[in-house]
Amino acid sequence: MIKLRGVVLAGLALSLAACSGVSSHSEVEALNEVQPVGSPFTQSLAAEYRDFANREMNDMFDYPDAIHFARKGLAAAGGDAVMPEPISDWNLLPRHMEELSTGRGRLINAFDRGARDIAPQLSAVAQARFDCWIEQQEENWQEDDISACKTQFAEAMDQLEALLPAPAPMPAEDVMAPVSALDMGASDPMAAADSMYLVFFDFDSSSVNAGGNSVLDAVAAEISKRSVNMVSVVGHTDSSGSDAYNDKLAMRRGNAVRDALIKRGIDPAKINVEGRGERELLVKTADGVREPANRRGQISFQ
């Protein structure tokens, strides 16, 4: 089965090989010999892809994927911050596609929060293990290898997210605050809810993950610094599933956030929980769309 992916520039390996004096035209050999440049992240990523490509070539005898990941390694060695594999490039079963999409979204979110600068080597490990996971999942027969790549990715992400600063509070006006909240007659409508925190959930889940726990740590710290009369928690879902199911799932998410805040010392009497299902989408989609940004709990103060 031919699985070459068209995601890197043609001729890149040859040009890098020429610059470094590599005599072979093999991308894997070129990656083995090239001296990486660029940021600490791209250099670490090049090393991770070098190990991955050599394993695919020498242990798995998977030459097409060895060449593909060697090309990504060469791009990283040249200083390019290549991205984790796109889900659409791989032939995946629907259940695997959803799980990998969630994992990729988690990785991209960490990158957007500065992970590649804060922890470059760990970020490179996380990306390489994600690419290993998706490559093994497409083949879908070596269970031990699938499990190893997936587990190592999850472990790297847990460590990485623990190192990142909590997301900055998002102004309520930037997360589609209901019009009624702005029409209550107050001279400063933002005074009652001047910041909004978001806790995101995996598909069909009400469990708070590591990223969500970081947000909740920041919420608890913020409450301890100011006089807060009430904490409003609103659970939301994406547009997949029925209205009735999503209403219940939204409440489970809201209550999961509430329980987590109580564990952090917040007075239960000050927490109000609502569930709005798919009625207030953060990202507007058609019905039946699994949009990660809509699977959230919103926290505001009064």
Backbone as a ProteinNet text record, in pm:
[ID]
protein_1_A
[PRIMARY]
MIKLRGVVLAGLALSLAACSGVSSHSEVEALNEVQPVGSPFTQSLAAEYRDFANREMNDMFDYPDAIHFARKGLAAAGGDAVMPEPISDWNLLPRHMEELSTGRGRLINAFDRGARDIAPQLSAVAQARFDCWIEQQEENWQEDDISACKTQFAEAMDQLEALLPAPAPMPAEDVMAPVSALDMGASDPMAAADSMYLVFFDFDSSSVNAGGNSVLDAVAAEISKRSVNMVSVVGHTDSSGSDAYNDKLAMRRGNAVRDALIKRGIDPAKINVEGRGERELLVKTADGVREPANRRGQISFQ
[TERTIARY]
85.5	0	88.7	69.5	148.2	81.9	160.1	102.2	182.4	241.2	316.7	223.4	261.4	178.8	240.9	162.7	217	214.7	296.8	288.6	417.7	523.7	647.6	692.4	781.7	824.3	907.1	880.2	957.7	1101.2	1193.4	1334.4	1399.4	1325.2	1381.5	1496.5	1476.2	1581.2	1707.7	1689.2	1806.1	1881.5	1809	1876.3	1950.4	1888.8	1956.4	2076	2061.3	2172.1	2289.8	2261.1	2368.3	2440	2365.1	2425.4	2511.8	2477.6	2550.1	2650.4	2663.7	2762	2718.2	2586.7	2537.4	2538.2	2596.2	2608.8	2486.3	2410.2	2294.4	2172.6	2082.2	1956.9	1846.1	1876.8	1776.3	1740.6	1609.7	1566.3	1604.6	1595.2	1629.8	1779	1862	2005.8	2039.8	1969.6	1993.5	1960.4	1849	1809	1910.3	1965.5	2064.6	2191.1	2221.4	2347.9	2334.6	2215.8	2199.8	2220.4	2270.6	2285.2	2167.3	2076.6	1956.6	1991.1	1911.1	1920.7	1781.5	1772.2	1642.7	1625.8	1501.9	1471	1498.1	1502.8	1515.2	1404.4	1283.7	1174	1199.1	1234.4	1252.6	1370.2	1474	1587.5	1548.3	1471.4	1423.9	1328	1244	1149.2	1221.8	1327.2	1406.3	1463.3	1512	1566.9	1458.9	1338.8	1230	1189.1	1177.8	1141.2	1252.8	1378.7	1489.8	1475	1448	1431.3	1309.5	1201.9	1078.3	1099.6	1161.2	1183.3	1274.4	1378.5	1468.6	1397.9	1310.2	1234.8	1141.1	1073.3	984	1061.4	1181.6	1261.6	1324.5	1388.1	1473.7	1404.2	1303	1234.6	1099.9	1026.3	892.6	891.4	1000.4	1011.4	898.8	857.2	751.5	820	862.4	944.5	868.8	743.2	672.6	658.9	620.3	605.1	740.1	841.7	976.5	1019	992.5	1028.1	945.3	817.3	729.2	776.7	804.2	844.5	989.2	1071	1204.4	1195.1	1103.5	1084.4	1038.2	948.7	908.4	1027.4	1109.2	1227.9	1325.4	1340.4	1429.5	1376.3	1245.4	1186.2	1211.4	1193.4	1220.4	1368.2	1455	1599	1638.3	1559.4	1583.5	1525.1	1461.7	1407.7	1259.1	1189.9	1045.3	970.6	872.9	788.4	675.5	705.8	604.6	497.5	377.4	262.9	239.2	168.5	127.6	38.5	31.9	-38.6	-185.6	-232.7	-376.3	-457	-568.1	-651.9	-698.2	-730	-786.6	-688.5	-559.6	-460.3	-452.1	-524.6	-510	-643.4	-635.3	-754.6	-791.5	-879.5	-910.7	-1056.9	-1082.3	-1219.7	-1280.5	-1412.8	-1475.7	-1443.6	-1444.7	-1418.9	-1274.5	-1182.9	-1043.7	-1024.5	-1097.3	-1087.3	-1128.7	-1233.7	-1281.4	-1179.1	-1125.7	-1029.2	-901.3	-854.6	-732.8	-756.3	-874.3	-906.4	-900.9	-954	-948.3	-804.1	-724	-584	-508.2	-532.5	-464.2	-506.5	-635.2	-682.6	-617.9	-599.1	-533	-388.1	-319.2	-180.6	-170.7	-257.7	-255.4	-286.5	-379.4	-411.5	-288.9	-214.9	-92.9	9.8	23.2	116	74.3	-55.8	-105.2	-79.7	-64.8	-38.7	110.9	193.1	336.1	418.2	363	432.7	566.2	573.1	697.6	812.5	781.4	885.9	912.2	807.1	819.9	888.1	849.4	904.3	927.4	1032	1051.1	1070.7	1150.1	1175.6	1050.6	977.8	854.9	748.9	744.2	651.2	684.3	812.9	855.5	818.1	836	797.5	647.5	568.8	423	382.2	440.5	403.6	446.6	568	615.2	532.4	492.3	411.2	270.8	219.6	89.6	99.4	203	219.4	240.1	311.8	327.4	191.8	111.6	-20.7	-107.8	-112.5	-201	-152.1	-20.7	35.4	2.9	19.8	-10.4	-160.5	-241.3	-385.8	-442.2	-384.8	-431.1	-407.4	-288.9	-260.8	-351.8	-373.3	-478.6	-464.7	-340.1	-326.2	-220.2	-126.8	-25.1	-69.9	-148.5	-212.5	-111.9	-2.2	97.5	160.2	187.5	248.2	148.8	22.9	-80.8	-90	-98.2	-112.9	8.1	128.2	249.3	253.6	225.9	229.6	122	2.9	-109.4	-81.3	-30.9	-2.3	109	212.9	323.9	280.8	192.2	137.8	60.4	-27.8	-108.6	-20.8	81.6	171.9	247	292.5	362.8	270.4	143.8	49.5	17.1	2.5	-24.4	89.9	212.4	327.7	334.8	306.9	316.7	213.5	90	-16.6	6.8	70.8	98.9	201.3	280.7	382.9	332.1	216.2	167.4	89.2	95.5	11.1	-135	-218.8	-362.6	-405.8	-504	-554.1	-602.2	-576	-620.8	-772.1	-831.5	-977.1	-1024.8	-1133.5	-1188.1	-1303.6	-1299.7	-1410.5	-1541.8	-1644	-1773.4	-1822.9	-1791.9	-1840.1	-1776.3	-1660.5	-1593.2	-1639.3	-1723.7	-1773.7	-1925.9	-1977.4	-2118.3	-2206.8	-2182.5	-2266.2	-2409.9	-2509.4	-2648.1	-2684.7	-2767.2	-2806.8	-2874.5	-2950.1	-3021.8	-2925.8	-2805.1	-2708.8	-2658.2	-2673.7	-2626.8	-2739.1	-2860.1	-2975.9	-3042.3	-2963.5	-3019.5	-3025.2	-2983.7	-2996.6	-2877.6	-2773.2	-2654.2	-2576.5	-2514.3	-2435.1	-2312.7	-2259.2	-2146.1	-2185.9	-2234	-2285.3	-2179.5	-2051	-1946.2	-1911.7	-1965.4	-1929.1	-1977.2	-2093	-2147.4	-2078.1	-2016.2	-1948.8	-1834	-1724.2	-1618	-1515.6	-1531.4	-1441.7	-1512.2	-1466.1	-1525.7	-1414.2	-1426.7	-1331	-1399.8	-1322.4	-1377.2	-1303.9	-1379.6	-1326.6	-1380.1	-1291.1	-1333.5	-1336	-1427.4	-1446.9	-1425	-1385.8	-1375.5	-1515.5	-1522.7	-1650.6	-1727.3	-1852.7	-1945.2	-1893	-1816.5	-1755.7	-1789.9	-1800.1	-1816.1	-1701.8	-1592.1	-1474.6	-1383.7	-1337.6	-1246.7	-1105.7	-1042.6	-908.6	-801.7	-675.7	-565.4	-572.8	-607.4	-620.1	-730.4	-842.5	-952.8	-917.3	-840.8	-799.3	-709.5	-626.2	-542.9	-628.8	-734.6	-826.5	-895.8	-939.4	-1010.6	-919.3	-791.3	-695.8	-691.7	-692.3	-689.9	-819.8	-932.1	-1061.2	-1060.8	-1018.1	-1016.1	-924.1	-810.8	-718.2	-781	-854	-918.7	-1027.6	-1106	-1212.4	-1154.3	-1039.5	-978.6	-927.2	-907.6	-851.4	-957.7	-1081.6	-1183.6	-1312.1	-1399	-1528	-1625.6	-1661.4	-1750.3	-1876.8	-1989.6	-2117.2	-2169.7	-2146.2	-2198.5	-2107.4	-2089.8	-2015.5	-2116.4	-2123	-2217.1	-2143.2	-2194.5	-2136.6	-2242.4	-2210.2	-2305.9	-2241.8	-2305.7	-2257.3	-2314.1	-2231.1	-2270.1	-2223.4	-2284.5	-2244	-2228.3	-2175.7	-2178.3	-2314.3	-2328.5	-2461.4	-2485.9	-2391.4	-2417.3	-2504.8	-2588.5	-2678.5	-2811.2	-2905.8	-3038.8	-3040	-3140.3	-3154	-3167.2	-3248	-3270.9	-3141.3	-3065.6	-2939.4	-2841.2	-2832.6	-2737.1	-2771.9	-2898.9	-2937.7	-2885.8	-2896.7	-2847.5	-2695.1	-2630.5	-2483.8	-2430.8	-2499.8	-2457.9	-2465.7	-2570.4	-2582.2	-2473.2	-2441.5	-2333.2	-2201.2	-2177.3	-2054.4	-2054.4	-2167.3	-2176.1	-2153.3	-2212.4	-2194.9	-2052.7	-1987.5	-1847.7	-1758.9	-1785.7	-1711.8	-1742.5	-1868.9	-1908.5	-1835.1	-1836	-1771.2	-1621.5	-1560.1	-1417.1	-1387.1	-1475.6	-1456.9	-1474.9	-1571.6	-1593.2	-1468.7	-1407.4	-1284.5	-1172.3	-1182.3	-1080.3	-1116.9	-1218.4	-1252.6	-1357.9	-1423.9	-1528.4	-1658.1	-1723.3	-1847.3	-1956.2	-2010.8	-2115.4	-2235.7	-2267	-2383.1	-2366.5	-2241.4	-2215.7	-2212.1	-2233.1	-2219.6	-2356.5	-2388.7	-2512.9	-2480.7	-2548.9	-2520.8	-2641.4	-2614.8	-2716.3	-2660.5	-2749.9	-2711.5	-2792	-2724.3	-2794.5	-2778.2	-2730.1	-2723.8	-2648.8	-2709.1	-2647.1	-2710.1	-2779.5	-2854.6	-2768.6	-2647.6	-2561.2	-2421.9	-2408.9	-2282.2	-2178.5	-2058.7	-1949.5	-1903.6	-1898	-1866.8	-1990.7	-2048.6	-2171.7	-2145.2	-2223.2	-2210.4	-2349.2	-2351	-2475	-2507.4	-2628.5	-2668	-2586.5	-2550.6	-2479.2	-2328.7	-2271.6	-2127.5	-2057.9	-1951.7	-1872.3	-1763.5	-1794.9	-1702.8	-1645.5	-1513.4	-1453.7	-1475.9	-1474.6	-1487.7	-1624.8	-1723.9	-1858.8	-1881.1	-1791.1	-1804.8	-1733.9	-1808.2	-1741.8	-1830.3	-1763.6	-1830.3	-1782.4	-1872.6	-1838.1	-1856.3	-1757.3	-1758.7	-1748	-1839	-1834.2	-1868.1	-1838	-1857	-1963.9	-2030.4	-2127.6	-2098.7
-119.6	0	124.3	212.5	335.4	443.7	507.8	603	732.9	771.3	895.3	1013.1	1106.2	1223.7	1346.3	1424.8	1542.6	1665.4	1669.1	1779.6	1857.6	1819	1895.1	1934.6	2031.8	2085.1	1984.9	1972.1	1882.3	1930.3	1834.8	1868.2	1913.1	1919.9	1969.2	1882.2	1750.2	1660.8	1675.1	1688.7	1700.3	1828.9	1938.9	2066.2	2066.6	2007.8	2001	1907.9	1797.8	1705.1	1771.4	1851.1	1918.8	2017.1	2088.1	2187.1	2121.4	1999.9	1936.4	1832.8	1819.9	1728.2	1583.8	1557.2	1420.5	1366.6	1249.1	1195.6	1117.1	1062.6	981.8	1068.7	1018.9	1089.8	1039.6	948.7	896.1	1000.2	1025.6	1123.8	1080.9	951.8	906	925.5	891.2	910.3	1058.7	1140	1284.5	1337.2	1290	1334.7	1288.2	1168.1	1118	1203.7	1268.3	1340	1491.8	1544.9	1690	1747.3	1867.7	1939.7	2035.5	2009.4	2093.8	2238.1	2328.8	2469.9	2514.6	2641.4	2695	2701.6	2697.3	2712.3	2582.6	2587.6	2462.6	2363.1	2414	2323.7	2253	2327.4	2263.2	2166.4	2199	2106.7	1979.3	1993.2	1874.7	1793.3	1862.3	1793.3	1714.8	1772.9	1702.3	1573.2	1578.3	1459.2	1353.6	1396.6	1301.7	1234.9	1313.3	1254.7	1165.5	1198.3	1112.6	973.8	969.8	841.1	766.3	839.8	779.3	722.6	800.2	755.5	633.5	632.5	517.3	391.9	410.1	294.5	241.7	331.4	287.5	216.1	264	206.8	73.8	71	-42	-150.1	-110.3	-207.8	-250.1	-152.4	-180	-208.7	-175.5	-192.7	-122.1	-10.1	71.8	188.7	164.8	263.2	391.2	382.4	507.6	601.8	547	634.1	678.6	593.6	635.7	758.5	756.1	869.4	992.5	970.7	1083.1	1154.7	1078.4	1142.4	1191.9	1130.9	1186.1	1323.3	1339.3	1469.7	1574.3	1534.3	1628.1	1662	1562.7	1587.8	1681.5	1666.2	1755	1898.1	1911.2	2044.7	2108.1	2028.8	2079.2	2112.1	2029.3	2054.4	2183.8	2222.7	2349.4	2469.2	2446.1	2556.2	2577.3	2491.9	2506.3	2437.1	2505.2	2446.1	2369	2248.5	2168.4	2127.7	2108.9	2083.2	1934.2	1895.4	1755.2	1714.2	1585.5	1533.5	1576.5	1620.9	1649.3	1519.7	1522.3	1402.8	1356	1450.9	1416.3	1345.4	1346.3	1280.9	1129.9	1080.1	940.4	867.2	740.9	658.1	594.6	661.1	622.2	581.1	492	460.9	579.7	599.1	716.5	730.4	620.2	630.4	673.4	632.7	673.9	818.7	858.2	995.3	1094.6	1065	1155.2	1166	1052	1050.2	1123.7	1101	1168.2	1317.3	1355	1496.8	1569.2	1504.9	1564.3	1579.4	1475.5	1482.9	1590.5	1600.7	1703.6	1843	1860.3	1990.1	2028.5	1930.4	1954.5	1999.6	1935.8	1970.7	2110.8	2142.3	2274.3	2382.3	2353.4	2450	2478.1	2372.7	2391.8	2474.7	2448.7	2527.3	2674	2698.2	2836.1	2908.6	2833.2	2891.7	2902.1	2878.8	2901.3	2780.5	2659.3	2538.6	2519.9	2554.5	2530.2	2615.6	2729.2	2813.2	2775.9	2740.8	2710.9	2575.7	2475.5	2340.2	2280.2	2323.8	2281.8	2132.4	2070	1927.2	1844.9	1878.2	1806.7	1828.4	1948.6	1976.1	1891.3	1875.2	1792.4	1646.4	1598.6	1461.1	1442.4	1536.9	1526.3	1519.9	1604.4	1603.6	1473.7	1429	1306.1	1185.8	1181.7	1069.5	1076	1198.1	1208.1	1152.8	1191.8	1142.5	991.3	938.7	793.9	727.7	787.4	733	727	836.9	838.7	742.2	728.8	636.4	492.4	458.7	323.3	296	398.6	378.5	353.5	414.9	388.1	241.5	188.9	48.5	-42.4	-5	-63.5	-214.2	-261	-403.2	-431.4	-341.4	-361.8	-292.3	-363.4	-302.7	-247.6	-318.6	-271.8	-139.6	-127.4	-4.6	111.3	84	188.2	238.4	143	179	256.8	215.4	283.1	427.6	450.6	587.6	674.2	618.3	692.5	726.4	630.2	652.6	754.6	743.3	838	978.6	990.1	1120.9	1180.3	1099.4	1148.6	1190.1	1111.7	1145.9	1275	1291.1	1414.2	1534.3	1518	1628.5	1666.4	1567.4	1597.9	1680.1	1639.6	1713.7	1853.7	1861	1988.9	2088.3	2045	2135.2	2182.1	2098.1	2138.2	2251.1	2266.7	2371.3	2503	2501.2	2619.5	2710.9	2841.6	2934.3	2911.4	2938.6	2925	3021.4	2981.8	3073.6	3203.6	3312.2	3442.5	3449.1	3516.1	3531.9	3595.4	3542.9	3594	3689.3	3811.7	3903.7	3843.6	3865.6	3807.2	3849.9	3969.9	4016.5	3940.8	3873.6	3798.3	3654.7	3611.9	3476.3	3476.4	3575.3	3579.3	3585.8	3681.2	3699.3	3727.1	3667.6	3689.7	3837.2	3879.9	4019.9	4061.3	3968.8	4004.3	4047.1	3992.4	4030.5	4171.2	4225.6	4360.1	4463	4416.5	4505.7	4512.1	4501.3	4496.2	4632.9	4737.5	4871.9	4922.2	4841.2	4885	4983.5	5081.3	5177.7	5113.5	5010.8	4936	4789.6	4742.8	4606.8	4501.8	4534.8	4436.9	4423.9	4513.9	4510.5	4382.7	4331.2	4210.4	4083.2	4089.2	3970.8	4018.8	4059.7	4124.6	4029.2	3900.4	3804.1	3670	3592.7	3463	3361.3	3248.5	3139.9	3023.3	2952.2	2840.6	2712.1	2608.1	2473.6	2387.6	2330.6	2251.9	2103.1	2030.3	1888.5	1806.9	1681.6	1589.1	1552.2	1493.4	1456	1360.5	1392.9	1310.5	1283.3	1376.9	1357.8	1474.3	1443.5	1547.9	1542.2	1478.1	1470.5	1589.7	1653.8	1768	1714.3	1753.3	1704.7	1796	1767.9	1844.6	1992.2	2020.3	2159.9	2231.3	2161.8	2220.4	2243.8	2152.8	2171.3	2293.6	2320.5	2441.1	2566.9	2565.4	2679.3	2695	2585.9	2592.2	2637.3	2602.5	2655.9	2808.3	2859.8	3005.8	3069.4	3002.8	3054.4	3063.6	2957	2957.5	3067.2	3086.9	3192.4	3329.8	3348.1	3476.8	3505	3403.2	3421.3	3459.2	3401.4	3430.6	3573.7	3638.9	3773.9	3883.5	3847	3950.4	3910.6	4007.5	3982.3	3932.4	3805.8	3743.7	3697.8	3750.5	3712.2	3579.7	3557.1	3437.3	3395.4	3265	3208.5	3139.5	3183.8	3125.5	3025	2902.2	2796.6	2750.9	2758.4	2719	2611.6	2495	2387	2397.6	2363.2	2369.8	2243.7	2217.6	2105.7	2154.8	2066.2	2096.9	2054.5	2058	2035.5	1890.5	1800.1	1658.7	1601.5	1505.8	1447.1	1520.6	1460.2	1519.7	1633	1718.5	1829.4	1777.1	1673.2	1619.8	1564.6	1491.5	1435.3	1546.5	1645.4	1753.9	1839.6	1854.8	1928.7	1858	1725.7	1649.4	1652.2	1639.7	1642	1778	1885.1	2019	2035.2	1979.8	1987.9	1905	1789.4	1708.4	1784.6	1854	1932.9	2048.4	2115.3	2224	2174.4	2060.5	2005.8	1955.2	1906.9	1864.5	1983.9	2097.4	2219.3	2263.9	2259.7	2296.8	2210.1	2078.8	1988.3	2017.2	2047.9	2077.3	2206.8	2305.1	2430.1	2410.4	2328	2299	2233	2141.6	2076.8	2178	2291.1	2395.5	2498.4	2468.2	2552.7	2657.6	2654.6	2753.2	2711.7	2806.1	2781.1	2731.3	2611	2559.3	2652	2726.4	2814.9	2929.8	2956.7	3067.3	3023.8	2896.3	2845.5	2812.7	2873.9	2845.9	2775	2663.7	2582	2579	2599.1	2584.9	2498.9	2442	2370.1	2422.2	2461.9	2519.1	2436	2313.5	2224.5	2285.5	2276.9	2331.2	2463.7	2530.3	2649.8	2775.7	2775.8	2894.6	2851.4	2820.6	2772.2	2884	2853	2949.8	2965.9	2854.1	2854.5	2805.6	2888.8	2853.8	2741.3	2634.2	2521.4	2474	2388.4	2320.8	2216.1	2162.7	2059.8	1932.9	1865.3	1739.4	1751.6	1871.5	1892.9	1879.1	1801.6	1782.6	1889.2	2001.1	2114.3	2123.9	2100.4	2099.5	2228	2345	2471.2	2487.9	2413.7	2426.2	2335.8	2242.8	2150	2212.7	2289.9	2375.2	2398.6	2443.4	2503.3	2646.9	2739.8	2882.3	2926.1	2995.2	3040.6	3191.6	3256.8	3402.2	3436.1	3559.7	3603.9	3713.1	3716.7	3823.9	3886.8
0	0	0	-95.1	-105	-22.4	66.5	160.6	164.5	51.5	51.1	72.9	158.7	191.4	127.1	60.3	-6.5	81	186.6	281.3	295.8	223.1	232.6	93.7	86.4	-40.8	-118.7	-248.2	-332.4	-339.1	-335.7	-348.7	-220.7	-110.7	13.8	61.2	56	104.2	20.9	-110.7	-197.2	-171.1	-151.4	-128.3	4	108.7	237.2	231.6	156.7	144.3	75.3	-28.9	-100.3	-10.4	74.6	163.4	269.8	308.1	417	368.8	237.4	184.1	185.2	195.1	195.7	53.6	35.3	-99.4	-142.5	-46.9	-80.5	-103.5	-191.1	-214.3	-121.5	-32.2	58.6	163.2	180	279.3	420.6	449.5	583.6	609.3	512.1	528.7	539.5	461.4	468.8	607	663.3	796.5	901.2	882.8	976.8	980	868.3	857.8	869.7	848.9	848.4	988.4	997.5	1123.6	1138.9	1231.4	1243.3	1281.6	1230.2	1267.1	1311.9	1350.6	1390.3	1540.4	1584.6	1726.4	1800.7	1934.4	2011.3	1978.3	1951.1	1916.6	1784.2	1679.8	1548.9	1551.8	1626.2	1636	1709.9	1817.7	1889.7	1803.8	1727.1	1641.1	1532.8	1477.1	1376.4	1435.1	1558.4	1623.3	1645.8	1685.9	1707.4	1576.7	1469.4	1340.5	1285.8	1316.9	1274.6	1336.7	1466.7	1532.7	1478.3	1456	1406	1265.6	1176.7	1039.2	1034.2	1116.3	1117.7	1168.6	1266.9	1316.1	1208.4	1138.5	1031.2	920.3	890.4	782.9	823.8	939.8	975.4	1056.8	1137.2	1221.2	1163.5	1108.1	1057.2	906.9	838.9	693.3	618.4	673.9	614.1	543.3	420.5	350.5	313.6	267.2	235.6	355.2	471.9	588.7	643	628.9	669.6	588.8	458.9	373.8	411.2	436.2	470.8	597.2	701.4	827	822.3	738.5	717.1	650.7	558.9	494.2	594.9	685.7	790.5	880.2	909	989.6	922	791.5	717	715.5	704.1	710	846.2	953.3	1087.8	1103.9	1047.6	1056.7	987.2	888.4	820.6	892	1007.7	1086.7	1072.2	997	978.6	1091.7	1149.1	1253.6	1186.3	1136.8	1069	1169.2	1118.6	1204.7	1222.5	1328.7	1342	1225.8	1200.9	1084.2	1079.6	962.1	946.4	950.2	1017.3	1029.4	891.8	803.3	672.9	580.7	613.3	527.8	550.1	647.9	686.7	675.8	640.2	621.7	755.2	829.2	966.3	979.9	1075	1110.2	1184.6	1174.7	1238.1	1386.3	1460.8	1604.9	1632.4	1547.3	1562.9	1519.5	1417	1368.5	1476.4	1548.4	1653.6	1766.3	1807.5	1916.6	1878.9	1757.7	1712.3	1690.6	1645.2	1628.3	1762.2	1865.3	1998.6	2045.5	2023.4	2062.3	1987.4	1859.1	1779.9	1824.9	1852.8	1901	2032.8	2117.6	2246.3	2224.7	2129.3	2099.8	2039.6	1944.9	1882	1984	2075.4	2180.9	2267.4	2300.1	2379.2	2302.5	2174.2	2092.3	2089.6	2076.4	2072.6	2204.7	2313.3	2445.4	2475.4	2374.3	2389.7	2425.9	2409.9	2453.9	2383.7	2255.6	2180.9	2232.2	2291.9	2351.2	2497.3	2570.6	2712.9	2735.7	2658.2	2674.2	2535.5	2465.7	2326.3	2307.9	2393.6	2377.1	2404.6	2509.7	2542.1	2434.1	2378.4	2268.5	2147	2118.6	2005.2	2028.6	2150.2	2183.2	2163.4	2212	2198.2	2051.8	1967.1	1825.8	1758.1	1785.6	1723	1767	1894.1	1940.3	1881.6	1860.9	1793.9	1652.4	1579	1442	1440.4	1539.1	1551.7	1574.8	1662.1	1693	1567.7	1492.8	1376.4	1268.5	1254.8	1155.4	1191.6	1318.8	1362.8	1360.9	1392.4	1396.6	1258.8	1156	1020.4	983.7	1018.1	990.8	1073.1	1201.4	1284.9	1305.2	1324.2	1354.7	1462.1	1481.6	1584.7	1712.9	1791.2	1907.4	2008.1	2028.4	2124.9	2080.7	1951.1	1899.7	1904.2	1870.8	1880.3	2023.8	2116.8	2257.5	2307.8	2265.6	2312.7	2265.1	2136.5	2083.1	2147.2	2161.1	2220.4	2366	2441.5	2583.1	2601.5	2521.4	2531.6	2491.9	2394.5	2359.1	2476.5	2536.6	2648	2765.4	2795.2	2905.2	2877.3	2753.7	2716.6	2726.5	2684.1	2690.2	2834.1	2921	3062.1	3121.5	3093.2	3144	3082.9	2953.7	2883.9	2934.9	2947.1	2991.6	3135.4	3215.5	3353	3359.4	3255	3251.7	3195.6	3132.9	3062.6	3155.2	3130.7	3207.7	3175.1	3272.5	3249.5	3140.7	3059.3	2957	3019.1	2950.3	3000.2	3002.2	3101.3	3102.9	2973.8	2920.2	2795.8	2825.9	2775	2798.4	2754.5	2834.1	2803.3	2666.8	2622.3	2493.2	2378.5	2405.4	2301.3	2294.5	2388	2383.4	2372.1	2299.6	2264.3	2387.6	2474.4	2592.4	2549.4	2614.6	2575.6	2583.5	2490.5	2485.1	2615.6	2675.8	2798.5	2908.4	2908.6	3010.5	2991.1	2872.9	2843.6	2850.6	2880.3	2879.8	3016.8	3122.5	3257	3322.2	3248.9	3300	3375.9	3390.5	3462.7	3377.4	3441.7	3366.8	3306.2	3371.4	3317	3309.7	3194.3	3185.7	3211.3	3195.9	3219.5	3367.2	3451.7	3593	3660	3616.2	3677.8	3629.6	3515.5	3460.3	3373.4	3437.6	3362.5	3305.1	3332.1	3270.4	3257.4	3160.1	3132.5	3116.2	3185.7	3172.3	3101.1	3019.4	2942.4	2977.6	3008	3028.4	2914.8	2834.1	2719.3	2753.8	2687.9	2713.9	2587.3	2607.3	2495.7	2447	2329.4	2271.1	2362.2	2386.6	2465	2605.8	2659.6	2791.4	2883.3	3011.4	3112.6	3213.9	3176.3	3263.2	3236.9	3342.4	3330.2	3308	3196	3165.4	3226	3193.5	3252.4	3216.2	3090.9	3050.3	3124.8	3144.8	3220.1	3365.3	3422.9	3562.2	3578.3	3477.6	3482.8	3483.3	3401.8	3398.4	3533.5	3591.4	3719.4	3832.7	3824.9	3922.9	3914.7	3792	3773.3	3822.9	3800.2	3847.3	3999.6	4066.2	4212.6	4265.9	4200.1	4242.5	4224.7	4114.7	4088.6	4191.8	4227.4	4325.8	4461.6	4494.7	4624.5	4634.4	4520.3	4519.6	4520	4497.3	4480.9	4551.2	4566.6	4629.7	4523.8	4532	4433.8	4505.2	4463.6	4524.3	4470	4340.6	4277.5	4163.5	4148.1	4035.9	3945.7	3821	3724.7	3637.6	3633.5	3550.6	3451.4	3323.6	3219.4	3131.9	3125.3	3040.4	2900.4	2802.4	2661.2	2588.9	2474.2	2388.6	2245.9	2160.5	2017.7	1962.2	1831.1	1771.7	1732.4	1763.3	1735.4	1846.7	1811.6	1911.6	1918.8	1990.3	2001.1	2101.9	2092.8	2188	2330.8	2348.9	2483.6	2542.9	2462.7	2512.1	2544.2	2457.2	2478.1	2599	2627.7	2748.6	2873.9	2876	2991.8	2998.1	2882	2878.6	2923.8	2883	2924.2	3075.2	3136.7	3282.4	3351.2	3293.7	3352.7	3346.6	3238.5	3227.1	3326.8	3338.3	3435.1	3576.7	3610.8	3745.1	3768.4	3662.9	3676.7	3710.8	3647.4	3678.6	3821.4	3858.6	3995.3	4098.5	4078.5	4174	4184.2	4070.5	4070.8	4146.1	4133.9	4207.2	4357.1	4394.3	4536.8	4596.1	4521.4	4568.8	4589.3	4518.5	4531.6	4637.5	4715.4	4828.6	4803.7	4687.3	4658.6	4729	4792.7	4866.9	4770.6	4791.9	4702.3	4690.4	4798.8	4797.2	4698.6	4658.1	4565.4	4418.6	4393.6	4256.3	4199.6	4088.4	4016.2	3885.1	3860.4	3742.3	3649.5	3520.9	3417.1	3304.9	3226.2	3105.6	2988.1	2882.9	2766.8	2641.5	2657.4	2542.6	2426.9	2308.7	2187.4	2144.3	2236.4	2197.7	2185.7	2243.1	2235.6	2191.5	2064.1	2010.8	2009.2	2055.1	2047.7	1903.4	1831.4	1687.8	1614.8	1533.6	1463.7	1363.5	1373.5	1281.5	1240.8	1140	1104	1208.6	1205	1300.2	1275.6	1384.6	1372.4	1360.5	1380.9	1364.7	1499.5	1503.1	1625.3	1631.6	1692.2	1700.2	1841.7	1857.1	1992	2070.5	2003.6	2075.6	2139.7	2091.9	2148.4	2268.6	2292.2	2404.7	2526.6	2603.2	2701.9	2824.2	2930.5	3044.1	3057.5	3071.1	3083.4	3228.7	3278.7	3417.5	3419.7	3487	3503.6	3648.6	3687.2	3825.3	3831.5	3945.3	3971	4106.4
[MASK]
++++++++++++++++++++++++++++++++++++++++++++++++++++++++++++++++++++++++++++++++++++++++++++++++++++++++++++++++++++++++++++++++++++++++++++++++++++++++++++++++++++++++++++++++++++++++++++++++++++++++++++++++++++++++++++++++++++++++++++++++++++++++++++++++++++++++++++++++++++++++++++++++++++++++++++++

